[in-house]
Amino acid sequence: MTVNISDQGRVRVIEIHRPTARNAVDPETARALYQAFTAFDEDQAVDVAILTGGAGTFCAGFDLKTAADGRGAAWIGGLDIPEGWNPLDDPMPGPMGPTRLMLSKPVIAAVEGFAVAGGLELAAWCDLRVASEAAVFGVFCRRWGVPLIDGGTVRLPRMIGQGRANDMILTGRPVPAPEAQAMGLVNETVPEGQALARALELAQDLLRFPQMCMRADHLSARGDAADLGAALRREWQSVATFAAEGAAGAARFASGKGRGGDFSGI
């Protein structure tokens, strides 16, 4: 299993567990994450979810090895967004799994290690983010010609402002957790190894409140679902650039370039 699910009272913890790939998401994991979060939203026994990664890493993005061998391209190729799509009326998966869902319940990201490329987009999809002081965020896919297609270009500007989003999106540079908190990307930083524990405490805080009222305000604060759907559809058009640049970048990554965050000579 590449996705572990456990409940602590009315809190559901959903953990990406692909330690040999730094929790990079392959198509099978994307499907499992999508199913896990749709099941969470429908389950009357739980009210808050936490998304985290095992083995000290949140998520290194989409697994570019599957993009290079064709499995990833086949998965992504089947995810076109129709015109007029509304995520509330017609839930559908994104390349990373749940990134096109607009859930009725809150999700907290507990981030240790790297949350980069599609992993950054997963964190941005969550409603709150607790990060280890050693965590690192970044649009690392910039190096490989792989576009942001899981809401990164939509959610980052809304969350941290256009200027800071431009900085991250255009440069692809690593952003350490303290800077991410100063930007507004991270809600709270904690000592290394404590992100999940703090996220569980925060989840318990949310459980104290009347849930119907909190969910109604949460939905309203996120704006019009049709506008979000239109924005995600506009972003999706950039997937066409993958054929021109991203496939070659994925092949370079699969051949061993860029391991451990080293992007020299790519």
C-alpha distance (Angstrom), angle and dihedral (degrees) to the residues before:
residue distance angle dihedral
M1 . . .
T2 3.81 . .
V3 3.81 94.2 .
N4 3.80 119.8 54.8
I5 3.80 119.3 -161.7
S6 3.78 126.3 -166.4
D7 3.80 135.7 160.9
Q8 3.78 127.0 -137.8
G9 3.77 102.6 -170.6
R10 3.80 106.8 -61.6
V11 3.82 93.0 -13.3
R12 3.80 120.8 93.0
V13 3.80 118.9 -154.9
I14 3.80 115.1 -156.0
E15 3.80 112.7 -170.0
I16 3.80 128.0 -170.1
H17 3.79 106.1 -140.2
R18 3.79 115.3 -172.9
P19 3.81 99.4 119.2
T20 3.80 95.7 168.5
A21 3.83 88.8 59.4
R22 3.82 96.6 39.1
N23 3.79 86.6 -107.7
A24 3.79 92.9 -62.1
V25 3.79 109.1 169.2
D26 3.79 119.1 -116.6
P27 3.82 122.3 -173.2
E28 3.81 93.3 -90.8
T29 3.81 91.3 52.0
A30 3.81 91.3 46.4
R31 3.80 90.0 54.9
A32 3.80 91.2 47.2
L33 3.82 92.1 50.1
Y34 3.79 91.9 48.8
Q35 3.79 91.4 50.1
A36 3.82 91.9 45.4
F37 3.80 93.3 54.5
T38 3.80 96.4 42.5
A39 3.81 87.8 50.9
F40 3.82 90.3 48.6
D41 3.80 92.0 52.7
E42 3.81 91.3 50.8
D43 3.83 96.5 44.1
Q44 3.81 112.2 99.7
A45 3.83 90.8 -163.1
V46 3.83 95.4 69.5
D47 3.80 133.0 51.4
V48 3.83 107.8 178.6
A49 3.80 132.1 36.2
I50 3.79 131.6 -157.6
L51 3.80 121.2 -154.3
T52 3.78 114.8 -157.4
G53 3.79 141.8 148.9
G54 3.77 129.7 -119.9
A55 3.79 129.7 -124.1
G56 3.80 96.3 31.3
T57 3.82 99.1 -59.3
F58 3.79 129.2 96.5
C59 3.81 100.5 -158.1
A60 3.81 135.0 -44.9
G61 3.80 92.8 -152.8
F62 3.78 132.1 -107.2
D63 3.80 113.5 -10.9
L64 3.79 102.1 -104.3
K65 3.79 91.3 -166.0
T66 3.80 87.7 69.9
A67 3.79 89.2 47.9
A68 3.80 88.2 54.6
D69 3.82 95.8 46.8
G70 3.80 95.6 46.7
R71 3.81 101.1 -110.1
G72 3.78 92.8 99.4
A73 3.79 93.5 46.7
A74 3.81 90.5 51.6
W75 3.82 91.0 51.1
I76 3.79 95.3 46.2
G77 3.80 92.0 43.6
G78 3.79 90.1 64.0
L79 3.79 95.7 54.4
D80 3.82 103.1 78.9
I81 3.80 114.7 153.0
P82 3.82 114.1 -131.0
E83 3.79 121.3 -133.0
G84 3.79 112.3 -91.2
W85 3.79 92.6 21.0
N86 3.82 116.6 168.0
P87 3.83 116.4 -164.4
L88 3.82 92.7 -150.8
D89 3.79 94.4 52.9
D90 3.79 98.5 37.6
P91 3.84 114.5 26.6
M92 3.79 113.4 -160.3
P93 3.80 135.6 166.6
G94 3.78 126.4 -101.8
P95 3.81 124.7 -146.2
M96 3.83 90.6 -89.8
G97 3.81 91.8 44.0
P98 3.83 116.4 -112.2
T99 3.81 99.5 29.0
R100 3.82 95.2 108.8
L101 3.79 94.2 49.1
M102 3.80 121.2 107.2
L103 3.78 100.7 -160.5
S104 3.80 126.8 -162.4
K105 3.82 92.4 -137.3
P106 3.83 129.7 60.6
V107 3.79 123.9 -100.3
I108 3.81 123.8 -158.5
A109 3.81 121.9 -157.7
A110 3.81 115.1 -142.2
V111 3.80 104.2 -161.6
E112 3.78 127.1 -163.6
G113 3.79 122.3 164.4
F114 3.79 119.1 -14.7
A115 3.82 124.5 9.2
V116 3.78 98.6 173.1
A117 3.81 140.0 148.6
G118 3.80 106.0 -14.5
G119 3.81 88.1 1.4
L120 3.79 88.5 61.9
E121 3.80 88.4 50.4
L122 3.81 90.5 52.1
A123 3.81 90.0 51.6
A124 3.81 90.9 47.6
W125 3.81 89.8 50.9
C126 3.80 89.7 59.6
D127 3.79 118.9 86.7
L128 3.82 97.8 -128.8
R129 3.79 131.7 19.1
V130 3.81 127.5 -151.2
A131 3.80 112.3 -175.3
S132 3.76 137.7 -173.1
E133 3.79 113.5 -116.0
A134 3.81 85.6 -117.4
A135 3.81 94.8 53.9
V136 3.81 120.5 118.2
F137 3.81 127.9 -154.2
G138 3.79 127.9 -168.5
V139 3.79 150.1 135.0
F140 3.80 91.3 -107.6
C141 3.81 91.0 161.2
R142 3.82 85.8 75.4
R143 3.82 87.0 83.1
W144 3.78 93.2 58.2
G145 3.79 103.0 43.9
V146 3.81 90.7 -110.9
P147 3.83 112.6 141.5
L148 3.79 128.5 -136.5
I149 3.81 103.7 -104.4
D150 3.82 102.2 155.5
G151 3.79 98.7 76.0
G152 3.80 99.2 -77.0
T153 3.80 94.8 126.5
V154 3.81 89.7 46.6
R155 3.81 102.8 43.1
L156 3.81 101.9 35.6
P157 3.84 96.1 61.5
R158 3.79 90.8 45.5
M159 3.78 91.5 49.4
I160 3.81 104.8 40.2
G161 3.82 104.3 13.9
Q162 3.78 130.8 -98.1
G163 3.81 96.8 -84.1
R164 3.80 96.0 53.0
A165 3.79 90.7 41.4
N166 3.81 89.5 52.6
D167 3.80 89.0 52.4
M168 3.79 92.4 54.3
I169 3.80 97.3 38.5
L170 3.80 98.3 45.3
T171 3.81 100.8 38.7
G172 3.79 100.3 35.3
R173 3.79 87.6 -151.3
P174 3.81 123.5 159.3
V175 3.80 113.0 -98.3
P176 3.83 114.6 -158.3
A177 3.79 118.3 -139.0
P178 3.84 97.3 -105.6
E179 3.80 90.3 55.0
A180 3.80 90.6 44.1
Q181 3.80 88.6 54.8
A182 3.80 91.5 49.5
M183 3.83 88.4 51.8
G184 3.78 92.1 51.8
L185 3.80 94.1 -113.1
V186 3.80 91.8 111.8
N187 3.80 121.4 45.9
E188 3.78 96.7 -160.9
T189 3.80 139.2 2.9
V190 3.79 124.4 -148.8
P191 3.82 135.7 179.5
E192 3.79 116.1 -71.9
G193 3.79 112.1 -77.5
Q194 3.83 94.6 21.8
A195 3.82 102.5 87.9
L196 3.80 96.4 99.4
A197 3.80 93.7 44.5
R198 3.79 91.3 51.7
A199 3.82 91.8 45.2
L200 3.80 88.8 54.3
E201 3.81 90.0 52.1
L202 3.80 90.3 49.4
A203 3.79 90.7 49.1
Q204 3.80 89.6 53.7
D205 3.81 88.6 52.7
L206 3.81 89.7 55.5
L207 3.79 91.6 49.5
R208 3.81 90.9 62.3
F209 3.80 92.1 71.2
P210 3.81 131.4 79.0
Q211 3.78 100.1 -88.8
M212 3.82 102.4 -149.8
C213 3.80 92.3 55.5
M214 3.80 93.3 45.0
R215 3.80 92.0 49.8
A216 3.80 92.2 48.6
D217 3.82 91.6 53.1
H218 3.81 90.1 43.8
L219 3.79 91.7 54.3
S220 3.80 93.2 45.9
A221 3.81 92.9 48.9
R222 3.80 91.6 58.1
G223 3.79 92.9 61.0
D224 3.77 131.9 -135.9
A225 3.80 114.7 -12.4
A226 3.80 92.3 -147.2
D227 3.82 90.1 56.3
L228 3.80 90.0 51.3
G229 3.78 90.3 48.5
A230 3.81 91.6 51.3
A231 3.81 91.4 48.0
L232 3.80 92.8 50.0
R233 3.81 89.7 48.0
R234 3.83 90.7 52.7
E235 3.79 89.9 50.0
W236 3.79 90.6 48.6
Q237 3.79 90.2 63.7
S238 3.80 88.3 72.8
V239 3.81 89.0 68.9
A240 3.80 85.9 85.5
T241 3.81 88.8 71.9
F242 3.79 89.7 64.9
A243 3.79 91.5 74.6
A244 3.81 90.8 53.6
E245 3.81 100.3 43.0
G246 3.77 114.2 -6.3
A247 3.78 98.1 65.1
A248 3.79 90.8 57.1
G249 3.79 90.7 46.0
A250 3.79 91.4 50.3
A251 3.79 89.6 51.5
R252 3.81 90.7 52.4
F253 3.79 90.2 50.0
A254 3.81 91.7 48.2
S255 3.80 89.4 51.6
G256 3.80 90.4 60.0
K257 3.80 106.0 -89.3
G258 3.79 119.6 139.0
R259 3.79 98.9 20.0
G260 3.79 114.8 164.4
G261 3.78 92.8 11.8
D262 3.82 94.2 -60.6
F263 3.78 107.3 142.4
S264 3.78 98.9 168.7
G265 3.75 115.4 129.1
I266 3.81 96.8 12.7
